[in-house]
Amino acid sequence: MADEITETSQTVAAGQLRTIIERIERLEEEKKTISDDIKDVYAEAKGTGFDVKAVRQLVRMRKQDQAERQEAEAILDLYKAALGMV
C-alpha cells in the first residue's frame, strides 16, 4: 500500500513538473515574440528618421519616476561638469 502511495505521489509530482516546464516554454516563446516585435518597432522608428539610441533612452527614462530621473540627470550633469563637458 505504501508503495502505491509513493508511486502515485511521484506520478503527480512528475505531472506537475511537466506542466511547469511547458508553461515556462510557452512564456519563453511569447517573450521571444514580444522581443521581436519591439525590435520591429525600433526599426520602424529608425526608418522614420528617429535616432534609435535617443528613443531607447527615452523609454528607459519613462520607466523611472520623476525623482529617480532628476537624480540620474543631476549625477550625469555633475560628472559632465567634472570632465569639462558642460
Backbone bond lengths (Angstrom), bond angles and torsions (degrees), N, CA, C in turn:
res aa  C-N    CA-C-N  psi(-1)  N-CA   C-N-CA  omega(-1)  CA-C   N-CA-C  phi
1 M - - - 1.459 - - 1.522 110.67 -
2 A 1.326 117.74 -42.86 1.458 121.17 -179.64 1.526 111.04 -64.31
3 D 1.345 115.43 -35.16 1.465 119.49 178.35 1.525 111.20 -65.18
4 E 1.339 116.88 -37.37 1.459 121.14 178.30 1.524 111.09 -65.38
5 I 1.328 116.59 -40.66 1.469 121.20 178.89 1.524 109.85 -64.88
6 T 1.333 116.65 -43.74 1.461 121.19 179.48 1.528 110.17 -63.09
7 E 1.331 116.06 -43.88 1.463 120.23 179.53 1.522 111.37 -64.05
8 T 1.330 117.33 -41.41 1.459 121.75 177.72 1.525 110.15 -64.17
9 S 1.322 117.22 -42.42 1.469 121.44 178.59 1.516 110.81 -62.19
10 Q 1.326 116.59 -41.54 1.464 120.55 179.06 1.528 110.99 -65.71
11 T 1.329 116.40 -39.13 1.466 120.78 178.79 1.522 110.23 -64.70
12 V 1.325 116.79 -43.39 1.466 121.27 178.62 1.527 110.09 -63.89
13 A 1.334 116.91 -44.79 1.469 120.72 179.94 1.526 110.59 -62.90
14 A 1.323 117.26 -40.70 1.467 120.57 179.28 1.527 110.01 -64.48
15 G 1.333 117.48 -40.25 1.457 121.24 177.69 1.515 112.00 -64.30
16 Q 1.336 116.35 -40.95 1.469 120.39 178.03 1.522 110.56 -64.51
17 L 1.340 115.56 -43.23 1.463 120.09 179.36 1.526 110.71 -61.70
18 R 1.338 117.10 -44.63 1.460 121.42 179.00 1.530 110.35 -59.57
19 T 1.334 116.54 -42.95 1.465 121.04 179.27 1.522 111.31 -62.38
20 I 1.317 116.27 -43.01 1.475 120.98 179.53 1.526 110.25 -63.39
21 I 1.331 116.18 -46.43 1.470 120.49 -179.74 1.525 110.46 -61.20
22 E 1.330 117.15 -44.17 1.464 120.44 -179.99 1.517 111.97 -64.39
23 R 1.341 117.48 -37.23 1.470 120.32 176.64 1.518 110.51 -64.08
24 I 1.332 116.39 -43.64 1.464 120.50 179.18 1.521 110.16 -61.83
25 E 1.331 116.34 -43.85 1.467 119.56 179.34 1.526 111.38 -61.33
26 R 1.323 117.08 -42.00 1.469 120.58 178.01 1.520 111.06 -62.74
27 L 1.327 116.42 -44.25 1.466 120.44 179.86 1.533 111.56 -65.33
28 E 1.324 116.84 -38.89 1.469 120.20 176.94 1.529 110.57 -61.24
29 E 1.333 116.81 -40.47 1.465 120.54 178.37 1.531 110.29 -65.75
30 E 1.337 116.63 -41.40 1.470 120.11 177.57 1.521 110.35 -63.55
31 K 1.341 116.06 -39.53 1.463 120.44 179.23 1.528 110.42 -62.50
32 K 1.333 116.87 -41.60 1.464 120.57 178.41 1.523 110.28 -63.85
33 T 1.315 117.27 -42.61 1.467 121.41 179.13 1.523 110.30 -61.47
34 I 1.326 117.06 -45.20 1.464 121.19 179.65 1.530 110.06 -64.43
35 S 1.326 116.70 -41.68 1.467 120.44 178.49 1.529 110.72 -60.63
36 D 1.326 116.20 -41.99 1.471 119.96 177.60 1.533 110.59 -64.05
37 D 1.331 116.78 -39.29 1.470 120.58 178.64 1.530 110.85 -63.36
38 I 1.322 116.37 -40.93 1.475 120.65 179.01 1.526 109.81 -63.70
39 K 1.338 116.80 -43.00 1.471 119.96 177.44 1.522 110.75 -59.26
40 D 1.329 116.02 -40.36 1.465 120.11 178.81 1.534 111.60 -62.36
41 V 1.325 116.99 -39.55 1.464 120.51 179.79 1.527 110.16 -67.41
42 Y 1.335 117.34 -40.36 1.466 119.72 176.70 1.531 110.42 -64.05
43 A 1.332 116.95 -38.80 1.469 120.20 177.12 1.523 110.37 -64.09
44 E 1.315 116.43 -38.47 1.464 120.61 176.92 1.526 110.43 -63.45
45 A 1.350 115.90 -42.90 1.469 120.23 178.65 1.529 109.82 -60.35
46 K 1.332 115.99 -43.90 1.465 120.25 179.38 1.533 110.17 -63.46
47 G 1.324 116.47 -42.83 1.461 120.82 179.80 1.514 112.96 -63.90
48 T 1.332 115.75 -26.03 1.464 121.00 179.30 1.528 111.02 -83.64
49 G 1.345 115.84 -10.97 1.458 119.48 177.51 1.522 114.64 106.89
50 F 1.327 117.50 2.93 1.464 119.63 178.29 1.520 110.41 -80.42
51 D 1.329 115.72 149.34 1.458 122.47 175.93 1.532 107.57 -79.53
52 V 1.329 116.31 114.13 1.456 121.02 -173.71 1.527 112.10 -65.34
53 K 1.341 117.49 -35.62 1.468 119.67 177.44 1.522 110.41 -60.36
54 A 1.309 116.36 -43.70 1.464 120.70 179.78 1.528 110.62 -66.21
55 V 1.327 117.00 -39.68 1.462 120.43 178.74 1.525 109.87 -63.32
56 R 1.338 117.13 -43.94 1.477 120.94 178.38 1.536 110.62 -60.75
57 Q 1.333 115.59 -42.25 1.464 119.60 179.71 1.529 110.40 -63.65
58 L 1.316 117.44 -41.37 1.461 120.37 178.27 1.526 111.44 -63.43
59 V 1.330 117.05 -39.54 1.467 120.55 177.90 1.530 109.70 -62.20
60 R 1.345 116.86 -44.41 1.476 120.81 177.72 1.522 111.02 -61.38
61 M 1.325 115.80 -44.10 1.465 120.10 -177.05 1.529 111.49 -65.60
62 R 1.321 117.19 -36.81 1.469 120.56 -178.81 1.524 111.97 -68.84
63 K 1.330 117.05 -19.66 1.465 120.46 176.48 1.529 111.25 -73.73
64 Q 1.323 116.26 -24.39 1.463 121.45 -178.31 1.525 109.68 -84.00
65 D 1.332 114.88 152.54 1.459 116.18 171.55 1.525 108.27 -80.22
66 Q 1.310 116.68 169.68 1.469 121.15 -172.60 1.529 112.02 -59.91
67 A 1.316 118.04 -40.85 1.466 120.97 -178.48 1.534 110.50 -64.47
68 E 1.327 116.95 -43.58 1.469 120.52 177.89 1.517 110.87 -61.73
69 R 1.313 115.50 -43.72 1.462 121.02 -178.75 1.530 110.53 -63.36
70 Q 1.329 116.89 -44.56 1.471 120.62 179.58 1.518 110.86 -64.17
71 E 1.327 117.01 -39.30 1.463 120.12 179.12 1.527 110.43 -64.92
72 A 1.328 117.52 -44.46 1.464 121.48 179.46 1.525 110.68 -62.91
73 E 1.330 117.00 -41.74 1.458 120.69 178.92 1.522 111.21 -66.29
74 A 1.334 117.86 -38.27 1.462 121.76 179.07 1.527 110.60 -65.11
75 I 1.316 116.44 -42.15 1.466 120.27 178.76 1.526 110.00 -64.99
76 L 1.324 116.90 -43.70 1.459 120.83 178.62 1.529 110.70 -61.14
77 D 1.340 117.46 -43.34 1.469 121.33 177.69 1.518 110.84 -61.62
78 L 1.336 117.14 -41.45 1.462 122.05 178.98 1.529 110.03 -61.63
79 Y 1.322 117.43 -47.37 1.463 122.07 -179.95 1.533 110.70 -63.61
80 K 1.320 116.90 -41.30 1.462 120.09 178.55 1.517 110.68 -63.02
81 A 1.318 116.07 -41.63 1.466 119.95 178.69 1.532 110.30 -63.80
82 A 1.324 116.72 -40.61 1.471 121.00 -179.91 1.523 110.57 -63.23
83 L 1.321 116.97 -29.33 1.466 120.66 -179.49 1.526 112.53 -95.53
84 G 1.328 115.90 4.92 1.459 120.64 178.67 1.523 113.09 69.94
85 M 1.307 116.44 30.85 1.458 121.06 -177.64 1.527 113.36 -98.02
86 V 1.325 116.83 3.84 1.464 119.82 -176.37 1.502 110.50 -90.77
